[in-house]
Amino acid sequence: MSDSGTTLRVVVSSRAEAGVALRPTRAEVNLEAIAHNLDVVRALVSEDRPTPPKVYAVVKADAYGHGVIPVARSLEAAGVDGLCVALVEEGIELRDAGVALPILVMSGLYGHGLGAALDARLTPVIHDASQLEALRDARSHASVRVHLKVDTGMGRLGITPAALPAFLDALGAMRHVVVEGLMTHFANADCDDPGFTTTQLSRFEAARGMCERAGIHPELVHAAASAAAFRMPETRLDMVRVGIGLYGVAPFPHAAPGLLPAMRLRTEVIALRELPPNSPVGYGGAWRTGRASVIATLPVGYADGFFRRLSSDAEVLIQGRRCRVVGNVSMDMTSVDVTEIARSLGVAVGDEAVLLGSQRGAGGFDVIRAEEIARRIGTIPYEVLTAISRRVPRSYRERSPGR
């Protein structure tokens, strides 16, 4: 991660907010990598387009665990067109931090969320007839800009095509409401078979026609998140919503080889044990040494987002080489078999261990990607990244001023 021309800025969270981070466990976020990934996305979605689609960055869930404020500020400086969040609260946090970009609240509104959203200059997504009353009551605002979501097959949020004509009639009577955007969400654009995505796109185009006939002409028609934006040019329309790709994870294998992983989860060896054969390690003695072994203890566990399901089924990097996790991952500690590198290279308390990301050391260079961890535990990279808890301080690498 380190690179000439960059600076390291440490931002701590949770109990460390007083300004002191004592534990060596830290998530390093490369803001330059995120800006680079934005450039990769822009180049891809602009191919053969005289007017490129706008790119909105999805920064919900604390920017997929990367830290929403530093990431949003970096993306704003890199010229992203707008941001997408899931919650009104997430949008308000960005406004409080001084972010001025357009912010789309994708998951809709709860309770009295419309007033809070409008006060914070957020753009809400309207997806249900129950929200019409709140829109009618918002007449005190000269102009209420919204995006309308149509359910074309996700079966989660959105006006169904059958209900859309009546909904459009009701919206048309509200002169203070401006339908700035029309959107849908694809259910399986990351699958090899594009059939259902094509069906959804066809339904969406029909919904767009209904809007036009009702006299509603959205400026931004959008459907593609990362997977569709990378795979199907016909889905890019006026705008794309890119999340996982910005953080350096391809939405499907070989999607975009130019993407750079933006997060590195690292810690240090805090203890070493020389154990004889048949010695138990960790809770329950679930794993035993098969030979005389050197076991390293790392101050990281499932409370930090290093899943317990990785017990005896994961690797970490020390000296640039892979070392196996042994025994049960506990809440705060993980044990690693470092016997081979202790014999060949030597290992000491204080040596760096990388659980996610790259490391170059005396033993070489290697990378552990979020995709690999996800495969090991039967989940998706999104969960791997967002599971890294707030008690893990984030540090940020960014280009130095004037460089």
Protein Blocks (a to p, Z undefined) as FASTA:
>chain_A
ZZghiacddddehjllnopafbfcdcdddfklmmmmmmmmmmmmmgopabacdddddfeh
hinonopklmmmmmmmnopabdcdfbfklmmmmmmnopabdcddfkbpehjlmmmmmmno
pacddfbfklmmmmmmmmmpmbacddddddfhlopaccdfklmmmmmmmmmmmmkbccfb
acdddfklmbmblklmmmmmmmmmmmmmmmmmnopacfbdcfbdfklmmmmmmlnmmbcc
dfklmnopafbghkbmmbccfbdcddddfbdcdddehiaedehilaccfbdcdddddddd
fknopafklgopacddeehiacddedjddfkbccddfklmmmmnopaehiacdfbdcddd
fkbccdddfklmmmmnopafklmmmmpcfklccddddddehZZ
